[in-house]
Amino acid sequence: MKILVVGGGGREHAIIKALKKNQRVTQIYALPGNGGIAADAKCVDIKATDIPAIVRFAISERIDYAVVAPDDPLALGAVDALEDAGVPCFGPRKSAAMIESSKVFAKELMRKYNIPTAQYRVFHDMDEALAYIETAPMPTVVKADGLALGKGVTVAETRQQAADAVRAIMGDRIFGDSGASIVIEEYLEGPEVSVLSFTDGNTIVPMVSSMDHKRAQDGDKGPNTGGMGTIAPNPYYTQEIADECMEKIFLPTIQAMREEGSPFKGCLYFGLMITKDGPKVIEYNCRFGDPETQVVLPLLKTDLLQVMWAVTDGRLGDIQVEFDNRSACCVVLASKGYPVKYESGYEITLPQEELDREIYVAGAELRDGKLVSHGGRVLGVVAVADTLRKAVDGAYEYAGKVKFENGFCRRDIGKRALEAIEED
């Protein structure tokens, strides 16, 4: 069986390594992949957003199954195009991907179907948004409507910061057309939880919960990044909270998308805040999160391809999806200066593979047979262990064996989760 995976980051590397475990898989193609993924798949220099070229390749190579992982090609309709060409796919069609590609759509969906989320206002005019900020309670959250590489959200402590964010998004258009409209919403407080889920549009199977670490520096300081590390499971996500989320958020969201005529099939990501009033949705993503995938998939016991096919065929309810009850930790090694200004081209030497330890390559390329950095987030170093403490220690120990001169990482991934466990 020949598989095509669209994308080229650490998330895609984790997906590819999981798919390789299926003995029916004879070849995996990554479009475009990266220098590290090249060790596990054949990389093809086709951009993830070049939908016509992806379809032509899939047809010419007689691809049996495709996985579209990143948000941009999903929002552009990659799954629609592949399925229309006769290629079975994992991922939502364009109309369902709007749950991430438009914050306005997502917020209006939640309002219409009474799904708990922060109170909000939508603005299409910059002056109206600035006038609203003059009286809005602080802190507040300003979000670009469209996709913005995970950087379209500003948590503003002051009115000045909120106004600056509005001007940058709507006036300067730092995110292009994604800033034509914005959402200004209530600031929520509480622990954050990420829950990825498999869904075929009717059945939904949540995966192991996780906790992302977005800020660049220790102590959750510095600018927002695409994610500097993750742990799973998230200790704040108790069984009681999970049951409440299933009743009030997960099932209602799937039903809402069906009723809107855009059934969601694929991986639906719920970004949650556990507030004093219960769990609320911060955001939806229409795909596997990065770097959440890097800690969740190593804990998946059921064959990933089997689950994906069940989603595609609408028979997710017919299979049992099982997860390991151990813990996982991912520490991201990034280029110094990320996410602001950084240099690439530094040689990377990876340690030998070890049991229950993985390295997923996010931003690297091959030059003269050597792996060199090529991006902000470069590697995700993962360890799985019986306890979270052992998983965290294992990930940092393994990361210490990586030779990467220009690399840095946060030294406190998992600290807050460990403190929560110890408090109990």
N, C-alpha and C positions, 0 to 999 in steps of 0.2 A: 504493500500500500504506500502510495506517495502522498505526502502531506506538505502543504504550503502554509507557512506562518508569516503573516504580514507584520513587520516591525523590526526594530533593531536595538533594543535596550535590554536592561537586566530582567525586566518582566518577561520579555520574549525568550530570553535564555532559560529562565525557569520553566516556562511552558514547554519549550523544546526538550529540555532534559527530562521532563515528566512524560512527554509523548514518546520519547525514545524507549521507554520501558516496555511499551507494547511490542510484542514479538512480531506482530503483523506489519509493523512499520518498516519498510525497506529503505526509504529515502525521505529526508526532510529538507525542504528548501526554505531559506529565510530571505525575505525581501524587505529591506536590503541586508539585514543581519549586521554583524560587526566582527572585528578581528578575533574576539573570544568565542563568539557563537560559531565561527568557522570550524572549531574543533568538534562540534556536535551536529552541524548541518551544512549544507551547501549554500553559501551566500550568493545572491544574485543582485547585481547593482541596479535595482529598480526601486525608486522612491516609494514609500508607503502610501503616498498621496497620488501616485500616478495610476489611477484606477484602470484606464484603458490598457496600459502596459501590463498590469497585474493580471487582467482577464486574458489577454493574449498569451501570456506565459502559462497560465493555468490550463488553457485549452491545448496549447502546443505540447506541453509536458504531460497531458492527460492526468492532471492532479485528481486524486480520489477524494480529498477533503481539505478544506481551507480553514484557517483560524485567523480572524482579523482582530488584532490585539489593541492597537492604539486608538485614541479618540478621534483624531483627524480623519483617517480613512473611513471610520464608521459614520461620522457626521456627513461625509461626502457621498455615502451610499455604496461603499465597497461591497458589502454583503448583498445588496440588491443586484449589483452588476454581476457578481460571481454566480449567485443563485439563478439569475435570469439566463446565464450562459450554461447552466446545467451542473455547476460545481456546488456540492453540498458544503455549507458553511456553519461555523460557530461564531455567533455575534448578532447583534440586533440590526434590523434594517434601518434605513435613514430616519424614517418617521419615529421609530422608537428611540433612536439615539438622541433625539431632541431632549430627552430627559436630562442629558448632560450638556449638550451643545447650546441649550438656551436656558439660562437661569430663570428667565421670566416664565417660560413654559412650565418649568418644574415647580416654581412657587405657585403659579395659578392652578396647577394640577392638585397640589397639596391643599390649597384653599378650597377648591371645588369639592374634594372628596374627604375633607376633614382629617387630613393626615397631619399629626402634630409637627409644627415647625416654628421658627421665629416669626414674629410679626414683621411686616415689610411694606415698602412702597416701591413701585416701579416708576422710573422716569425715562422719558425719551428726549427731554429738553434739559440742557445743562443749567440754564438759569433757574428753572423750577427746582432742580435738585439742590442747587446752592442755596436757594431761599428756604427750602425745607430744613437744611442742615442748621440754619440759624436758630431753630427752635427744637430740633431733635434731641432726645436724651443721649448723653455720652456715657461710656464709649458706644460706638456704633460700627456697623460693618458695611463696607461699600464693595459691591461685586459687579464686575463687567458681565454683561449678559452672555457673551459667547465664550468659546474656548480661548485660553490664554496661558497654556503651558503650566497650569497650576499656580500661576502668579497673578491671577486677576482678582484676588481678594485682599482687601486692606482692612485690618482692624484698627480703627481710628480712636485714639484716646481723647483727642481734642477736636473742636470744630475746625481748627485750622488744618489738622491732618486729614479730616474728612473732606474738606473743601479742596485740598491739594489733590487728593485721590480722584475726586470727581473731575477736576480740570485735566488731570493727566489722562484719564480714561476717555472722557467725552470730548475734551478740547484738543489735547495733543494727540489723541488716538494712538496711545502707545501700544495698544493691542489691535489696532486696525479697526475693521468693521465690528469686531467683538464688543467694542465700546460704544456702539450706536445707542444702546439702551443700558441702563444700570438698575440694580436692585440695591436699595438701602434698607438694611434690616436691623432688628433688635439684636443687641449683643447678649449672647447666652453664656452662662457659666456652668462649669462642671467638667468631669472627665470626658474626653473624646474617645470614641470607639469606632473602628472600621469593621464593617461586616460585608464581606463579599458573599455572593449567593449565586448558585446555579438556578436558572429558571427556564422552563419551556413555554412560558406564557400562561400556564395553568398551575403547575406545581412549582413550589419554590423550596430549595434546599440551602439554608445558610451554611457557609463554611465556618471554620474556626475564626473567632474574633481576633482582632489585632489592634495594636497601638502604634501609630506613626509618630515620628519626631521630625517636625517640619523645619524648625529653626536651624540655622547653620552652626551655632555655637552651643557649648555646654550651658545648662541651666535655662534652655529655651530662650536664648538671647540671639541677637543678630537677625539678618534678613530671612524671609521665608525661602525655602528651597523646594525641590521636588520630593524631598524626603531624605533624611540622613540616617535612617535606621528604623527598624520595627521589631516588635516582639509579639508572640502569640502563644497561648491565648491571652486576651486582655482581662486582668483580674477584676476590673470594674463591671464587666459584662457577666453578671450572675445569671443563673437559670431563671430567676424571677424576672429580671430585665429582659432576657431573651424571649420569654413567653409573652411579655407585654409588647415587645417589638413585633413579634409574629402577628399578634392580634390587631394592633393599632397602626402598624407601619408596613410590614412586609406584604402580607396578603392584600391589604387595601391598595397598595401601590400597583401590584400585579393586576388586580381587578380594575383599577382605574385606567391603566394602559389598555386593557382589553376593551373597556367601554368607550375609550376615546378612538377606537379603531386602529390602535397601534400596539398590538400585543408584543411584549418584550420577550425575546428569546436570546439567551446568552449568559453573560455574567453581569449581574446588576450589583453595583457597589453602593452600600448605604454608609454615608458619613454621619455619625450620630453624636449627640451631646446628651449626657445623662444629667439632666437638670433636676432641681429640687421638685419640679412639677412632673418629672418623668422623662423618658427618652424623647428627643425631638430630632428631626432630620436637619442636618446642616447642609448637606448636598447629596446629590446622586451622581454616580459615574456610570457610564454605559459599558464598562469594561473592567478587566482585572486592574487593581490598583498597583502602583509601583512606588515603594518597594514592599507593599503588603503581600503581593503574590509570592515573593521570595521566602516568606516564612509560612505561608498558608499551604502552598503546594507540597512542600516536603512533609507535611503532616497528613496529606491525603493518602489514604490506604487503597481506595478503589482506583482502578485504572482510569487515568484522565481521559483518554480517547473514548473509552466506553461511556463515560459520563457525558462528554461533549456530543457524541452521536445520539444519545438518548434525548438531550436537549433539542438537537436539530430535528429529530423525528417526532418530538412531542410525546415521548414516553418516559419522561424523567420519573414519574410516579411509579414506574414498573421496576426500577432498580433500587438497590440499597447503597447509599453513598456513606462510606465510613471514614473517620478520621482518627489518627493516632492521638492518644491522650497525653502525649508528652508536650514539651515546650520548645519553642524555636526563637532564635534571635538573629537578626540581620544587622550588621554594621556596615555602613556605606563608606568606602574610601573615595574621596573626592579630590579634585585638583585644588591646590592652595589658591585661595581667593574666590572660589565658587561661593555664591552664585553671581558675584559681581564681575570681577575681572580675573582671569586665570590664563595660564599657558598650558599648551598641550605638547605632545611629542616626547614625553618622558618614557623611558623603557620600563616595562613591568616584568618582574619574574614571579611566577606563581609557585606556591609550594606543591608538593605531591598531594594527590587526593587522599582524604582520610575518611574513615567511617563516620557517618552522621555529620559530615561537614561538606559544604559546597561553596564554590565561588561562582557567582553569576556576573558576567561581564556586561557592563552597561555602556561605557564609552571608551572604546579602544579599537585600534586598527593594526593590521599587520604591515610592517615595513621591513623589507629584506629578511623576512622570516621571523622578525622579532615583534612582540606585542608592545605597542606604545600607547600612551594615553591620547584620547581624542574626544574630549568633552569635559563637562563639569563633574557629574557623577560618573565614576570610572568602574568601580567594583562593588558588589554586594557580597560580603563574607557572612555565611550562615552556619550556625551550629544547632543541632537538635539534641536534646538531653531530657533526662527524667524530671528535672526541675528547671524553673526559669533561671535560677542562680547559676546552675551548671551550664545552661545554654548561653547565657551572657558571657560567662567566663570563657567558655569554649570558643565563641565567636571572636572575642578579643585576642585570645591566644593564637588562633588560626590567622587572624589579620596581622598579627605581629610577625608572621612568617612570610608575608608578602613583601617583596622588594619593589618599592615605588618611591623614588626620591622626592617627587613633588606632591605626594599624597598627604592628606590629613583626614581625621575622622573625629566625630564627637566621642568623648570618653564616658558619657553618661547614658548611653542607650540602655533602656530597661530600668533605670534607677527609680523612676516614679512608680513603675509597676511593682518592683521589688518592695518598695516602701509600703505600698498598698497591701501586699501579701503579708508583710511582717506586722502591719497594724492589726490584721485579723488574728 
